[in-house]
Amino acid sequence: MQIEKLQNVLEAILISADKPLSIEKLLGFFQTEDLVNRNDMKKALSDLQQSFTHRGFELVETSSGYRFQTKQEYKQWVTQHWDEKPAKYSRALLETLALIVYRQPITRAEIEDIRGVAVSSHIIKTLHERDWIRIVGHKEVPGRPSLLGTTRQFLDYFNLKSLDEMPSLSEIQDIDKLYPELDLKMQEELGEMEDDENASKNSNTSDTEIKLDVDDEIDEITSDDDRQQYLNQD
């Protein structure tokens, strides 16, 4: 298949899709006689991305695959399609989410210990309903509390391919400037999280063994590197 036609076919597939599509899933749309391989697909997708540089929407790659979306700079006009206002989240919810993102896997009790206040069940329920977090296992301590981690949907929502693309804590001290609509004042809390993280890295305590209940191909994760590899896997 010629590259120009492949681009047109991919454009039609992705515009009509209701969710991001990976290269593997896109390849499944083609027959053997189409003679489309992975390299052709990557080249066509790259060319498509370039072709929409000066358009009102763009082709982006997220954790789950490729999708077309309107550009952020046109948000104020696009949102007029909907009567309902975009959801705004409380400071407590976003602090809880930030802790899960940067400390995962983490238990609810550990979140409460860091924040110094109880975590509302409504906050955890909301994050689950948004499909931003999930239970990735249970900590091997009395009571076996649930371990919380982020999901592919979280990465997709924030246009991330993996957790490696998350900014460091020191880079998001001005989060209220990045997201003024949230009206956040989290610099002090983020600074405390960074101090705690550095102290944890310098401690001599060993990691608690974690046994996962999900993904049959992974039975145990016992180190930070293993956990990161698991969380970033395709």
DANORRA-V624523 format. One record per residue. N is the residue number from 1. RES is the residue in three letters. NEAR is the number of other C-alpha atoms within 8 Angstrom. Layout:
((N;RES;NEAR) (N;RES;NEAR))
This chain:
((1;MET;7) (2;GLN;5) (3;ILE;8) (4;GLU;7) (5;LYS;8) (6;LEU;11) (7;GLN;12) (8;ASN;8) (9;VAL;8) (10;LEU;10) (11;GLU;9) (12;ALA;8) (13;ILE;8) (14;LEU;12) (15;ILE;8) (16;SER;6) (17;ALA;9) (18;ASP;4) (19;LYS;5) (20;PRO;11) (21;LEU;12) (22;SER;9) (23;ILE;11) (24;GLU;6) (25;LYS;8) (26;LEU;10) (27;LEU;11) (28;GLY;7) (29;PHE;6) (30;PHE;8) (31;GLN;7) (32;THR;6) (33;GLU;4) (34;ASP;7) (35;LEU;7) (36;VAL;10) (37;ASN;7) (38;ARG;8) (39;ASN;6) (40;ASP;9) (41;MET;12) (42;LYS;9) (43;LYS;8) (44;ALA;12) (45;LEU;10) (46;SER;8) (47;ASP;9) (48;LEU;11) (49;GLN;11) (50;GLN;7) (51;SER;7) (52;PHE;11) (53;THR;7) (54;HIS;5) (55;ARG;6) (56;GLY;8) (57;PHE;9) (58;GLU;12) (59;LEU;11) (60;VAL;10) (61;GLU;11) (62;THR;14) (63;SER;12) (64;SER;13) (65;GLY;10) (66;TYR;13) (67;ARG;14) (68;PHE;10) (69;GLN;8) (70;THR;10) (71;LYS;9) (72;GLN;5) (73;GLU;5) (74;TYR;9) (75;LYS;9) (76;GLN;7) (77;TRP;6) (78;VAL;8) (79;THR;7) (80;GLN;7) (81;HIS;5) (82;TRP;6) (83;ASP;5) (84;GLU;4) (85;LYS;5) (86;PRO;4) (87;ALA;4) (88;LYS;6) (89;TYR;7) (90;SER;7) (91;ARG;9) (92;ALA;7) (93;LEU;9) (94;LEU;9) (95;GLU;9) (96;THR;10) (97;LEU;9) (98;ALA;8) (99;LEU;11) (100;ILE;14) (101;VAL;9) (102;TYR;6) (103;ARG;7) (104;GLN;11) (105;PRO;10) (106;ILE;11) (107;THR;11) (108;ARG;11) (109;ALA;6) (110;GLU;8) (111;ILE;13) (112;GLU;11) (113;ASP;8) (114;ILE;7) (115;ARG;7) (116;GLY;6) (117;VAL;6) (118;ALA;6) (119;VAL;10) (120;SER;6) (121;SER;6) (122;HIS;6) (123;ILE;10) (124;ILE;9) (125;LYS;8) (126;THR;8) (127;LEU;11) (128;HIS;10) (129;GLU;7) (130;ARG;7) (131;ASP;10) (132;TRP;12) (133;ILE;12) (134;ARG;10) (135;ILE;9) (136;VAL;12) (137;GLY;12) (138;HIS;13) (139;LYS;13) (140;GLU;10) (141;VAL;6) (142;PRO;5) (143;GLY;4) (144;ARG;8) (145;PRO;11) (146;SER;11) (147;LEU;14) (148;LEU;15) (149;GLY;13) (150;THR;11) (151;THR;10) (152;ARG;9) (153;GLN;9) (154;PHE;11) (155;LEU;14) (156;ASP;12) (157;TYR;7) (158;PHE;6) (159;ASN;10) (160;LEU;13) (161;LYS;11) (162;SER;10) (163;LEU;9) (164;ASP;5) (165;GLU;7) (166;MET;7) (167;PRO;6) (168;SER;6) (169;LEU;10) (170;SER;8) (171;GLU;7) (172;ILE;8) (173;GLN;10) (174;ASP;8) (175;ILE;11) (176;ASP;11) (177;LYS;6) (178;LEU;6) (179;TYR;9) (180;PRO;8) (181;GLU;5) (182;LEU;9) (183;ASP;7) (184;LEU;9) (185;LYS;8) (186;MET;11) (187;GLN;9) (188;GLU;7) (189;GLU;7) (190;LEU;11) (191;GLY;11) (192;GLU;8) (193;MET;11) (194;GLU;10) (195;ASP;8) (196;ASP;8) (197;GLU;8) (198;ASN;8) (199;ALA;8) (200;SER;7) (201;LYS;6) (202;ASN;6) (203;SER;6) (204;ASN;4) (205;THR;4) (206;SER;4) (207;ASP;6) (208;THR;7) (209;GLU;9) (210;ILE;11) (211;LYS;11) (212;LEU;12) (213;ASP;9) (214;VAL;7) (215;ASP;7) (216;ASP;6) (217;GLU;4) (218;ILE;8) (219;ASP;9) (220;GLU;8) (221;ILE;11) (222;THR;10) (223;SER;7) (224;ASP;6) (225;ASP;6) (226;ASP;9) (227;ARG;11) (228;GLN;8) (229;GLN;8) (230;TYR;7) (231;LEU;7) (232;ASN;9) (233;GLN;5) (234;ASP;4))
